[in-house]
Amino acid sequence: MSTEIIKELSARALELKRIALTMIYEAQSGHPGGSFSAADIIAALYFHELNIDPENPKWADRDRFVLSKGHVCPILYAALGCRHFFPEEVLHTLRQEGSMLQGHPDMKKCPGIDISTGSLGQGAACAVGMALAGKRDHKDYRVFTMVGDGEIDEGIVWEGMMTAYKYQLDNYVLILDNNGLQLDGTTDQVMPHINLTTKAQAFGFDTYEIDGHNMVEILDTFDKIHKARNGKPKFINAHTIKGKGVDFMENKAEWHGMAPNAEQYANAMKQLGKEID
């Protein structure tokens, strides 16, 4: 992978963080911590990996992406806005009454959203259904879904994985945003997760373990998955940092769902490469 592409995508991830944080600050509501832990992977998907057409968001042969951890939608909205699925000025309407950008993704209102999500785990299961439909329709598209590490406490995620294995859905890619924190504290405090990659292997998945902020590792893994149409679904255990890029947010559970005040916003934006007057 060229150095230019890596730099471009890393810069894109920073831009998405700035946009998402501005959306949350303006709305005084939203989820910055998980948005930032997902930013590098979202940038790689929407600006490199996914085969999509913003002018035809319902294109039947497009790759699908399901943000199962739907509460971090600001980072997804930032990507969709930058890819021109909707006018960029819409990004300033997060959580406003009547806006297409609600607190959780709404497929009936927002172009580019492949399924409405919010109830944890359901998005990942819906993505299995999309992948199965693709197989039965003899389509080549792939279905990516991202779940949070708190979200995998939900049994429906594992039921979906069993289904993906049963139907040999090698077009299904489950990405775990593994930042170790959820709403109420660390994942170990809430529900300990032991050997998740080994568990995914036991469920019949090809598995990959990466640094979810290392763009080289992200792209190399996507490339491997692209070539591995071997009848096995894919699991990416992406180790990430909640609030990545802003020192007072990093690894802090309280930033799961809290908006910054004016001083915090200016400080965070400076750390993300933009001075606020």
Phi and psi in degrees as GROMACS dihedral restraints (atoms count N, CA, C in turn):
[ dihedral_restraints ]
;  ai    aj    ak    al  type     phi  dphi    fc
    3     4     5     6     1   -72.5    20    10
    4     5     6     7     1   152.6    20    10
    6     7     8     9     1   -61.9    20    10
    7     8     9    10     1   -35.1    20    10
    9    10    11    12     1   -62.9    20    10
   10    11    12    13     1   -42.6    20    10
   12    13    14    15     1   -65.4    20    10
   13    14    15    16     1   -42.0    20    10
   15    16    17    18     1   -61.1    20    10
   16    17    18    19     1   -45.8    20    10
   18    19    20    21     1   -63.7    20    10
   19    20    21    22     1   -42.2    20    10
   21    22    23    24     1   -62.3    20    10
   22    23    24    25     1   -44.4    20    10
   24    25    26    27     1   -71.9    20    10
   25    26    27    28     1   -35.2    20    10
   27    28    29    30     1   -65.5    20    10
   28    29    30    31     1   -40.8    20    10
   30    31    32    33     1   -64.9    20    10
   31    32    33    34     1   -36.7    20    10
   33    34    35    36     1   -63.9    20    10
   34    35    36    37     1   -41.6    20    10
   36    37    38    39     1   -61.6    20    10
   37    38    39    40     1   -40.4    20    10
   39    40    41    42     1   -63.0    20    10
   40    41    42    43     1   -43.2    20    10
   42    43    44    45     1   -61.3    20    10
   43    44    45    46     1   -42.8    20    10
   45    46    47    48     1   -62.3    20    10
   46    47    48    49     1   -38.6    20    10
   48    49    50    51     1   -63.1    20    10
   49    50    51    52     1   -43.7    20    10
   51    52    53    54     1   -61.7    20    10
   52    53    54    55     1   -43.2    20    10
   54    55    56    57     1   -64.8    20    10
   55    56    57    58     1   -46.5    20    10
   57    58    59    60     1   -62.0    20    10
   58    59    60    61     1   -42.6    20    10
   60    61    62    63     1   -65.7    20    10
   61    62    63    64     1   -39.2    20    10
   63    64    65    66     1   -63.4    20    10
   64    65    66    67     1   -41.3    20    10
   66    67    68    69     1   -59.2    20    10
   67    68    69    70     1   -45.7    20    10
   69    70    71    72     1   -68.0    20    10
   70    71    72    73     1   -39.8    20    10
   72    73    74    75     1   -64.2    20    10
   73    74    75    76     1   -45.3    20    10
   75    76    77    78     1   -65.5    20    10
   76    77    78    79     1   -37.1    20    10
   78    79    80    81     1   -80.6    20    10
   79    80    81    82     1   -18.7    20    10
   81    82    83    84     1    52.8    20    10
   82    83    84    85     1    38.8    20    10
   84    85    86    87     1  -166.5    20    10
   85    86    87    88     1   141.5    20    10
   87    88    89    90     1   143.3    20    10
   88    89    90    91     1  -173.0    20    10
   90    91    92    93     1  -126.6    20    10
   91    92    93    94     1    89.9    20    10
   93    94    95    96     1   -76.1    20    10
   94    95    96    97     1   -36.7    20    10
   96    97    98    99     1   -58.1    20    10
   97    98    99   100     1   -54.1    20    10
   99   100   101   102     1   -72.9    20    10
  100   101   102   103     1   -25.1    20    10
  102   103   104   105     1   -64.2    20    10
  103   104   105   106     1   -42.6    20    10
  105   106   107   108     1   -72.8    20    10
  106   107   108   109     1   -34.2    20    10
  108   109   110   111     1   -67.7    20    10
  109   110   111   112     1   -25.7    20    10
  111   112   113   114     1   -92.8    20    10
  112   113   114   115     1    -9.0    20    10
  114   115   116   117     1   -60.7    20    10
  115   116   117   118     1   -43.4    20    10
  117   118   119   120     1   -65.3    20    10
  118   119   120   121     1   -41.1    20    10
  120   121   122   123     1   -69.2    20    10
  121   122   123   124     1   -40.7    20    10
  123   124   125   126     1   -62.3    20    10
  124   125   126   127     1   -41.9    20    10
  126   127   128   129     1   -61.9    20    10
  127   128   129   130     1   -43.8    20    10
  129   130   131   132     1   -63.7    20    10
  130   131   132   133     1   -39.0    20    10
  132   133   134   135     1   -66.7    20    10
  133   134   135   136     1   -52.6    20    10
  135   136   137   138     1   -82.5    20    10
  136   137   138   139     1   -17.1    20    10
  138   139   140   141     1  -116.6    20    10
  139   140   141   142     1     9.7    20    10
  141   142   143   144     1  -149.6    20    10
  142   143   144   145     1   -48.4    20    10
  144   145   146   147     1   -92.6    20    10
  145   146   147   148     1   -44.0    20    10
  147   148   149   150     1   -73.0    20    10
  148   149   150   151     1   137.5    20    10
  150   151   152   153     1   -92.1    20    10
  151   152   153   154     1    93.6    20    10
  153   154   155   156     1  -136.3    20    10
  154   155   156   157     1   163.0    20    10
  156   157   158   159     1  -134.2    20    10
  157   158   159   160     1   102.9    20    10
  159   160   161   162     1   -58.1    20    10
  160   161   162   163     1   -26.9    20    10
  162   163   164   165     1   -78.4    20    10
  163   164   165   166     1   -12.7    20    10
  165   166   167   168     1  -139.2    20    10
  166   167   168   169     1    69.0    20    10
  168   169   170   171     1   -63.6    20    10
  169   170   171   172     1   -17.9    20    10
  171   172   173   174     1  -101.0    20    10
  172   173   174   175     1    14.2    20    10
  174   175   176   177     1   -47.9    20    10
  175   176   177   178     1   126.3    20    10
  177   178   179   180     1   -64.8    20    10
  178   179   180   181     1   -28.5    20    10
  180   181   182   183     1   -96.9    20    10
  181   182   183   184     1     8.6    20    10
  183   184   185   186     1   -68.6    20    10
  184   185   186   187     1   152.6    20    10
  186   187   188   189     1   -67.3    20    10
  187   188   189   190     1   150.4    20    10
  189   190   191   192     1  -109.9    20    10
  190   191   192   193     1   146.1    20    10
  192   193   194   195     1  -130.5    20    10
  193   194   195   196     1   129.6    20    10
  195   196   197   198     1  -118.3    20    10
  196   197   198   199     1   114.8    20    10
  198   199   200   201     1   -84.9    20    10
  199   200   201   202     1    89.8    20    10
  201   202   203   204     1   -66.1    20    10
  202   203   204   205     1   -36.2    20    10
  204   205   206   207     1   -80.6    20    10
  205   206   207   208     1    69.5    20    10
  207   208   209   210     1   -63.2    20    10
  208   209   210   211     1   -18.8    20    10
  210   211   212   213     1   -67.1    20    10
  211   212   213   214     1   -17.0    20    10
  213   214   215   216     1   -94.7    20    10
  214   215   216   217     1    28.2    20    10
  216   217   218   219     1   -57.6    20    10
  217   218   219   220     1   -23.6    20    10
  219   220   221   222     1   -53.8    20    10
  220   221   222   223     1   -37.5    20    10
  222   223   224   225     1   -70.5    20    10
  223   224   225   226     1   -33.2    20    10
  225   226   227   228     1   -71.5    20    10
  226   227   228   229     1   -43.2    20    10
  228   229   230   231     1   -59.7    20    10
  229   230   231   232     1   -39.3    20    10
  231   232   233   234     1   -59.7    20    10
  232   233   234   235     1   -43.5    20    10
  234   235   236   237     1   -65.7    20    10
  235   236   237   238     1   -43.8    20    10
  237   238   239   240     1   -64.3    20    10
  238   239   240   241     1   -38.9    20    10
  240   241   242   243     1   -65.2    20    10
  241   242   243   244     1   -43.1    20    10
  243   244   245   246     1   -68.8    20    10
  244   245   246   247     1   -26.2    20    10
  246   247   248   249     1   -87.7    20    10
  247   248   249   250     1     4.0    20    10
  249   250   251   252     1    65.8    20    10
  250   251   252   253     1    36.9    20    10
  252   253   254   255     1   -70.7    20    10
  253   254   255   256     1   -23.2    20    10
  255   256   257   258     1  -153.5    20    10
  256   257   258   259     1   163.1    20    10
  258   259   260   261     1   -59.6    20    10
  259   260   261   262     1   140.1    20    10
  261   262   263   264     1   -63.1    20    10
  262   263   264   265     1   -25.8    20    10
  264   265   266   267     1   -64.7    20    10
  265   266   267   268     1   -21.7    20    10
  267   268   269   270     1   -62.3    20    10
  268   269   270   271     1   -24.9    20    10
  270   271   272   273     1   -60.3    20    10
  271   272   273   274     1   -17.3    20    10
  273   274   275   276     1   -89.2    20    10
  274   275   276   277     1    12.2    20    10
  276   277   278   279     1  -114.7    20    10
  277   278   279   280     1    16.4    20    10
  279   280   281   282     1   -51.0    20    10
  280   281   282   283     1   129.0    20    10
  282   283   284   285     1    64.8    20    10
  283   284   285   286     1    10.8    20    10
  285   286   287   288     1   -79.4    20    10
  286   287   288   289     1   150.6    20    10
  288   289   290   291     1   -59.7    20    10
  289   290   291   292     1   127.9    20    10
  291   292   293   294     1    86.3    20    10
  292   293   294   295     1    -8.1    20    10
  294   295   296   297     1   -70.7    20    10
  295   296   297   298     1   151.2    20    10
  297   298   299   300     1   -75.4    20    10
  298   299   300   301     1   -11.5    20    10
  300   301   302   303     1  -105.1    20    10
  301   302   303   304     1    82.0    20    10
  303   304   305   306     1   -85.7    20    10
  304   305   306   307     1   177.7    20    10
  306   307   308   309     1   -66.6    20    10
  307   308   309   310     1   -16.4    20    10
  309   310   311   312     1  -136.6    20    10
  310   311   312   313     1   149.6    20    10
  312   313   314   315     1   -61.0    20    10
  313   314   315   316     1   134.4    20    10
  315   316   317   318     1  -122.7    20    10
  316   317   318   319     1   109.6    20    10
  318   319   320   321     1   -66.9    20    10
  319   320   321   322     1   -19.8    20    10
  321   322   323   324     1   -83.9    20    10
  322   323   324   325     1   -14.6    20    10
  324   325   326   327     1  -112.5    20    10
  325   326   327   328     1   -32.3    20    10
  327   328   329   330     1  -113.8    20    10
  328   329   330   331     1   117.3    20    10
  330   331   332   333     1   -60.5    20    10
  331   332   333   334     1   138.9    20    10
  333   334   335   336     1    95.8    20    10
  334   335   336   337     1   -10.3    20    10
  336   337   338   339     1   -88.8    20    10
  337   338   339   340     1   118.7    20    10
  339   340   341   342     1   -83.9    20    10
  340   341   342   343     1   -22.4    20    10
  342   343   344   345     1  -158.4    20    10
  343   344   345   346     1   141.1    20    10
  345   346   347   348     1   -68.6    20    10
  346   347   348   349     1   137.9    20    10
  348   349   350   351     1  -136.4    20    10
  349   350   351   352     1   164.4    20    10
  351   352   353   354     1   165.3    20    10
  352   353   354   355     1   -54.9    20    10
  354   355   356   357     1   -66.0    20    10
  355   356   357   358     1   115.4    20    10
  357   358   359   360     1   -60.4    20    10
  358   359   360   361     1   136.1    20    10
  360   361   362   363     1    94.9    20    10
  361   362   363   364     1   -28.9    20    10
  363   364   365   366     1   -68.0    20    10
  364   365   366   367     1   -33.9    20    10
  366   367   368   369     1   -62.7    20    10
  367   368   369   370     1   -42.7    20    10
  369   370   371   372     1   -61.7    20    10
  370   371   372   373     1   -39.4    20    10
  372   373   374   375     1   -69.1    20    10
  373   374   375   376     1   -40.2    20    10
  375   376   377   378     1   -61.5    20    10
  376   377   378   379     1   -37.5    20    10
  378   379   380   381     1   -63.2    20    10
  379   380   381   382     1   -34.5    20    10
  381   382   383   384     1   -61.0    20    10
  382   383   384   385     1   -43.1    20    10
  384   385   386   387     1   -61.6    20    10
  385   386   387   388     1   -40.3    20    10
  387   388   389   390     1   -62.9    20    10
  388   389   390   391     1   -42.7    20    10
  390   391   392   393     1   -65.5    20    10
  391   392   393   394     1   -38.8    20    10
  393   394   395   396     1   -65.2    20    10
  394   395   396   397     1   -41.5    20    10
  396   397   398   399     1   -61.2    20    10
  397   398   399   400     1   -40.5    20    10
  399   400   401   402     1   -61.1    20    10
  400   401   402   403     1   -42.0    20    10
  402   403   404   405     1   -62.7    20    10
  403   404   405   406     1   -46.0    20    10
  405   406   407   408     1   -70.6    20    10
  406   407   408   409     1   -25.4    20    10
  408   409   410   411     1   -90.3    20    10
  409   410   411   412     1     3.9    20    10
  411   412   413   414     1    57.7    20    10
  412   413   414   415     1    41.5    20    10
  414   415   416   417     1   -97.9    20    10
  415   416   417   418     1   155.3    20    10
  417   418   419   420     1   -96.5    20    10
  418   419   420   421     1    -1.3    20    10
  420   421   422   423     1   -67.3    20    10
  421   422   423   424     1   157.0    20    10
  423   424   425   426     1  -112.4    20    10
  424   425   426   427     1   156.9    20    10
  426   427   428   429     1  -122.7    20    10
  427   428   429   430     1   115.4    20    10
  429   430   431   432     1  -101.9    20    10
  430   431   432   433     1   140.7    20    10
  432   433   434   435     1  -137.9    20    10
  433   434   435   436     1   146.3    20    10
  435   436   437   438     1  -116.7    20    10
  436   437   438   439     1   129.7    20    10
  438   439   440   441     1  -118.8    20    10
  439   440   441   442     1   154.7    20    10
  441   442   443   444     1   -87.6    20    10
  442   443   444   445     1   161.2    20    10
  444   445   446   447     1   -74.1    20    10
  445   446   447   448     1   -23.7    20    10
  447   448   449   450     1   -73.2    20    10
  448   449   450   451     1   -32.4    20    10
  450   451   452   453     1   -64.5    20    10
  451   452   453   454     1   -29.9    20    10
  453   454   455   456     1   -73.8    20    10
  454   455   456   457     1     1.4    20    10
  456   457   458   459     1   -66.4    20    10
  457   458   459   460     1   -19.5    20    10
  459   460   461   462     1   -77.9    20    10
  460   461   462   463     1   128.4    20    10
  462   463   464   465     1   -62.7    20    10
  463   464   465   466     1   -26.0    20    10
  465   466   467   468     1   -63.9    20    10
  466   467   468   469     1   -27.7    20    10
  468   469   470   471     1   -62.0    20    10
  469   470   471   472     1   -44.2    20    10
  471   472   473   474     1   -74.9    20    10
  472   473   474   475     1   -32.3    20    10
  474   475   476   477     1   -63.2    20    10
  475   476   477   478     1   -41.1    20    10
  477   478   479   480     1   -63.3    20    10
  478   479   480   481     1   -38.5    20    10
  480   481   482   483     1   -65.3    20    10
  481   482   483   484     1   -39.5    20    10
  483   484   485   486     1   -61.8    20    10
  484   485   486   487     1   -39.5    20    10
  486   487   488   489     1   -67.0    20    10
  487   488   489   490     1   -41.5    20    10
  489   490   491   492     1   -60.1    20    10
  490   491   492   493     1   -38.7    20    10
  492   493   494   495     1   -68.6    20    10
  493   494   495   496     1   -44.7    20    10
  495   496   497   498     1   -56.6    20    10
  496   497   498   499     1   -41.4    20    10
  498   499   500   501     1   -96.9    20    10
  499   500   501   502     1    13.5    20    10
  501   502   503   504     1    53.9    20    10
  502   503   504   505     1    51.0    20    10
  504   505   506   507     1   -86.6    20    10
  505   506   507   508     1    79.6    20    10
  507   508   509   510     1   -76.4    20    10
  508   509   510   511     1     1.1    20    10
  510   511   512   513     1   -97.6    20    10
  511   512   513   514     1     9.7    20    10
  513   514   515   516     1  -109.2    20    10
  514   515   516   517     1   124.2    20    10
  516   517   518   519     1  -122.9    20    10
  517   518   519   520     1   113.9    20    10
  519   520   521   522     1   -99.9    20    10
  520   521   522   523     1   116.2    20    10
  522   523   524   525     1  -104.4    20    10
  523   524   525   526     1   122.1    20    10
  525   526   527   528     1   -96.8    20    10
  526   527   528   529     1   117.6    20    10
  528   529   530   531     1   -84.2    20    10
  529   530   531   532     1    93.9    20    10
  531   532   533   534     1   -99.6    20    10
  532   533   534   535     1    80.8    20    10
  534   535   536   537     1  -101.0    20    10
  535   536   537   538     1    -1.7    20    10
  537   538   539   540     1    79.9    20    10
  538   539   540   541     1     1.4    20    10
  540   541   542   543     1  -130.2    20    10
  541   542   543   544     1   148.6    20    10
  543   544   545   546     1  -140.4    20    10
  544   545   546   547     1  -173.7    20    10
  546   547   548   549     1   -49.9    20    10
  547   548   549   550     1   -43.5    20    10
  549   550   551   552     1   -98.7    20    10
  550   551   552   553     1     7.0    20    10
  552   553   554   555     1   139.0    20    10
  553   554   555   556     1  -154.1    20    10
  555   556   557   558     1   -76.0    20    10
  556   557   558   559     1   154.5    20    10
  558   559   560   561     1   -64.3    20    10
  559   560   561   562     1   -31.2    20    10
  561   562   563   564     1   -65.6    20    10
  562   563   564   565     1   -33.7    20    10
  564   565   566   567     1   -72.0    20    10
  565   566   567   568     1   -40.0    20    10
  567   568   569   570     1   -79.9    20    10
  568   569   570   571     1   -51.6    20    10
  570   571   572   573     1  -158.4    20    10
  571   572   573   574     1   100.5    20    10
  573   574   575   576     1   -56.8    20    10
  574   575   576   577     1   136.8    20    10
  576   577   578   579     1  -110.2    20    10
  577   578   579   580     1   121.8    20    10
  579   580   581   582     1  -116.4    20    10
  580   581   582   583     1   124.6    20    10
  582   583   584   585     1    52.0    20    10
  583   584   585   586     1    57.1    20    10
  585   586   587   588     1   -63.5    20    10
  586   587   588   589     1   -39.3    20    10
  588   589   590   591     1   -63.8    20    10
  589   590   591   592     1   -41.8    20    10
  591   592   593   594     1   -64.0    20    10
  592   593   594   595     1   -38.8    20    10
  594   595   596   597     1   -62.5    20    10
  595   596   597   598     1   -43.5    20    10
  597   598   599   600     1   -62.8    20    10
  598   599   600   601     1   -38.2    20    10
  600   601   602   603     1   -60.7    20    10
  601   602   603   604     1   -41.1    20    10
  603   604   605   606     1   -65.5    20    10
  604   605   606   607     1   -24.2    20    10
  606   607   608   609     1   -87.0    20    10
  607   608   609   610     1     7.3    20    10
  609   610   611   612     1    91.0    20    10
  610   611   612   613     1    15.2    20    10
  612   613   614   615     1   -92.6    20    10
  613   614   615   616     1   146.9    20    10
  615   616   617   618     1   -70.2    20    10
  616   617   618   619     1   134.9    20    10
  618   619   620   621     1  -122.2    20    10
  619   620   621   622     1   149.5    20    10
  621   622   623   624     1  -140.2    20    10
  622   623   624   625     1   135.5    20    10
  624   625   626   627     1  -121.1    20    10
  625   626   627   628     1   121.4    20    10
  627   628   629   630     1  -138.0    20    10
  628   629   630   631     1   165.1    20    10
  630   631   632   633     1   -82.5    20    10
  631   632   633   634     1   111.9    20    10
  633   634   635   636     1   -70.9    20    10
  634   635   636   637     1     0.7    20    10
  636   637   638   639     1  -112.4    20    10
  637   638   639   640     1     2.5    20    10
  639   640   641   642     1   -97.0    20    10
  640   641   642   643     1   105.5    20    10
  642   643   644   645     1   -63.3    20    10
  643   644   645   646     1   -32.4    20    10
  645   646   647   648     1   -63.7    20    10
  646   647   648   649     1   -46.2    20    10
  648   649   650   651     1   -66.0    20    10
  649   650   651   652     1   -38.5    20    10
  651   652   653   654     1   -61.2    20    10
  652   653   654   655     1   -49.9    20    10
  654   655   656   657     1   -69.2    20    10
  655   656   657   658     1   -38.6    20    10
  657   658   659   660     1   -61.3    20    10
  658   659   660   661     1   -39.1    20    10
  660   661   662   663     1   -68.1    20    10
  661   662   663   664     1   -43.4    20    10
  663   664   665   666     1   -59.8    20    10
  664   665   666   667     1   -38.1    20    10
  666   667   668   669     1   -64.9    20    10
  667   668   669   670     1   -42.3    20    10
  669   670   671   672     1   -62.2    20    10
  670   671   672   673     1   -43.2    20    10
  672   673   674   675     1   -65.3    20    10
  673   674   675   676     1   -38.1    20    10
  675   676   677   678     1   -58.1    20    10
  676   677   678   679     1   -33.8    20    10
  678   679   680   681     1   -90.3    20    10
  679   680   681   682     1   -14.0    20    10
  681   682   683   684     1   -98.3    20    10
  682   683   684   685     1    69.9    20    10
  684   685   686   687     1   -93.5    20    10
  685   686   687   688     1    75.6    20    10
  687   688   689   690     1  -115.1    20    10
  688   689   690   691     1    15.9    20    10
  690   691   692   693     1    87.0    20    10
  691   692   693   694     1     1.5    20    10
  693   694   695   696     1  -117.7    20    10
  694   695   696   697     1   133.1    20    10
  696   697   698   699     1   -66.6    20    10
  697   698   699   700     1   164.3    20    10
  699   700   701   702     1  -116.9    20    10
  700   701   702   703     1   144.3    20    10
  702   703   704   705     1  -131.7    20    10
  703   704   705   706     1   121.6    20    10
  705   706   707   708     1  -109.8    20    10
  706   707   708   709     1   114.4    20    10
  708   709   710   711     1   -91.2    20    10
  709   710   711   712     1    97.4    20    10
  711   712   713   714     1   -97.2    20    10
  712   713   714   715     1   110.7    20    10
  714   715   716   717     1   -79.1    20    10
  715   716   717   718     1   121.6    20    10
  717   718   719   720     1  -133.8    20    10
  718   719   720   721     1   175.8    20    10
  720   721   722   723     1  -123.1    20    10
  721   722   723   724     1   121.8    20    10
  723   724   725   726     1   -63.7    20    10
  724   725   726   727     1   132.4    20    10
  726   727   728   729     1    75.1    20    10
  727   728   729   730     1    17.9    20    10
  729   730   731   732     1   -50.4    20    10
  730   731   732   733     1   125.9    20    10
  732   733   734   735     1   107.5    20    10
  733   734   735   736     1   -12.6    20    10
  735   736   737   738     1  -127.5    20    10
  736   737   738   739     1   115.2    20    10
  738   739   740   741     1   -61.2    20    10
  739   740   741   742     1   -36.5    20    10
  741   742   743   744     1   -82.0    20    10
  742   743   744   745     1    -3.7    20    10
  744   745   746   747     1  -102.9    20    10
  745   746   747   748     1   -24.3    20    10
  747   748   749   750     1   -62.4    20    10
  748   749   750   751     1   129.4    20    10
  750   751   752   753     1    58.2    20    10
  751   752   753   754     1    31.8    20    10
  753   754   755   756     1  -116.2    20    10
  754   755   756   757     1   115.2    20    10
  756   757   758   759     1   -62.9    20    10
  757   758   759   760     1   -28.1    20    10
  759   760   761   762     1   -65.4    20    10
  760   761   762   763     1   -18.9    20    10
  762   763   764   765     1   -89.0    20    10
  763   764   765   766     1    13.6    20    10
  765   766   767   768     1   -58.5    20    10
  766   767   768   769     1   -47.6    20    10
  768   769   770   771     1  -145.1    20    10
  769   770   771   772     1    65.9    20    10
  771   772   773   774     1  -141.9    20    10
  772   773   774   775     1   138.0    20    10
  774   775   776   777     1   -90.3    20    10
  775   776   777   778     1   145.9    20    10
  777   778   779   780     1   -76.6    20    10
  778   779   780   781     1   153.3    20    10
  780   781   782   783     1   -82.2    20    10
  781   782   783   784     1  -178.1    20    10
  783   784   785   786     1   -61.6    20    10
  784   785   786   787     1   -42.3    20    10
  786   787   788   789     1   -66.4    20    10
  787   788   789   790     1   -44.5    20    10
  789   790   791   792     1   -64.8    20    10
  790   791   792   793     1   -38.6    20    10
  792   793   794   795     1   -62.1    20    10
  793   794   795   796     1   -46.9    20    10
  795   796   797   798     1   -63.6    20    10
  796   797   798   799     1   -41.6    20    10
  798   799   800   801     1   -62.3    20    10
  799   800   801   802     1   -47.2    20    10
  801   802   803   804     1   -63.9    20    10
  802   803   804   805     1   -42.9    20    10
  804   805   806   807     1   -63.5    20    10
  805   806   807   808     1   -37.5    20    10
  807   808   809   810     1   -61.4    20    10
  808   809   810   811     1   -42.6    20    10
  810   811   812   813     1   -67.1    20    10
  811   812   813   814     1   -24.2    20    10
  813   814   815   816     1   -92.5    20    10
  814   815   816   817     1     7.7    20    10
  816   817   818   819     1    97.3    20    10
  817   818   819   820     1    17.8    20    10
  819   820   821   822     1  -140.8    20    10
  820   821   822   823     1   123.9    20    10
  822   823   824   825     1   -80.4    20    10
  823   824   825   826     1   135.5    20    10
  825   826   827   828     1  -103.5    20    10
  826   827   828   829     1   127.5    20    10
